[in-house]
Amino acid sequence: MTDSTIKFKVPSDDKENMRLILRTVFDALNEKGYNPINQIVGYLLTEDPTYITNYNNARSMICKLDRDELMQHLVKCFLFGNK
């Protein structure tokens, strides 16, 4: 058995789609009076969709994203900027 790491790359159009969805969810949470950062982090850590409001279809939208890919992209942006 080979102990190698599988590499994958998120296509750039997926990154833009993730950004659009995340921004839409952020705005919906903010409009409803929630702390959007805390709510999104809660969702990412637990995968519990009740952290996200149904307002403006935000819950349905964020559930379409792959959490692992989203977290990978967020960490990359944090470490290296918006590349």
C-alpha positions in Angstrom: 0.0 0.0 0.0 1.3 3.4 -1.0 1.2 6.1 1.6 0.9 9.1 -0.7 -1.2 12.2 -0.5 -3.8 12.8 -3.2 -3.7 16.3 -4.6 -6.6 18.1 -6.2 -7.2 21.6 -7.5 -10.4 23.6 -7.2 -11.2 25.1 -10.6 -11.3 28.9 -10.6 -15.0 29.0 -11.7 -15.8 26.9 -8.6 -13.9 29.4 -6.5 -16.0 32.3 -7.8 -19.2 30.3 -7.3 -18.1 29.6 -3.7 -17.3 33.3 -3.2 -20.7 34.3 -4.5 -22.6 31.8 -2.4 -20.6 32.7 0.7 -21.2 36.4 0.2 -24.9 35.8 -0.3 -25.1 33.7 2.8 -23.1 36.3 4.8 -25.5 39.1 3.6 -28.6 37.1 4.5 -27.3 36.3 8.0 -26.4 40.0 8.4 -29.8 41.2 7.3 -31.5 38.9 9.8 -29.4 40.3 12.6 -27.0 37.4 13.2 -23.3 37.5 13.5 -22.5 36.1 10.0 -18.9 35.0 10.8 -19.9 33.1 13.9 -22.8 31.4 12.1 -20.8 30.4 9.1 -17.9 29.1 11.3 -20.5 27.1 13.4 -21.8 25.6 10.2 -18.4 24.7 8.8 -17.3 23.1 12.1 -20.5 21.0 12.6 -22.2 20.8 9.2 -25.4 21.6 11.1 -27.5 23.7 8.6 -29.5 25.3 11.3 -26.6 27.7 11.8 -27.7 29.3 8.5 -30.9 31.2 8.0 -33.5 30.1 5.4 -33.8 33.8 4.4 -33.0 34.4 0.7 -32.5 30.6 0.3 -29.1 30.9 2.1 -29.3 27.5 3.8 -30.0 25.7 0.6 -27.2 27.6 -1.2 -24.5 26.8 1.4 -25.5 23.2 1.6 -24.6 22.9 -2.1 -21.0 23.7 -1.3 -18.4 21.1 -0.5 -17.3 22.1 3.0 -13.8 20.6 2.6 -13.2 22.5 -0.6 -14.5 25.7 1.0 -12.3 25.3 4.1 -9.3 24.6 1.9 -9.9 27.7 -0.1 -10.5 29.8 3.0 -7.2 28.6 4.6 -5.3 29.3 1.4 -6.8 32.8 1.2 -5.9 33.4 4.8 -2.3 32.3 4.3 -1.5 33.6 0.8 -4.1 36.2 0.1 -6.7 36.1 -2.7 -4.6 34.1 -5.3 
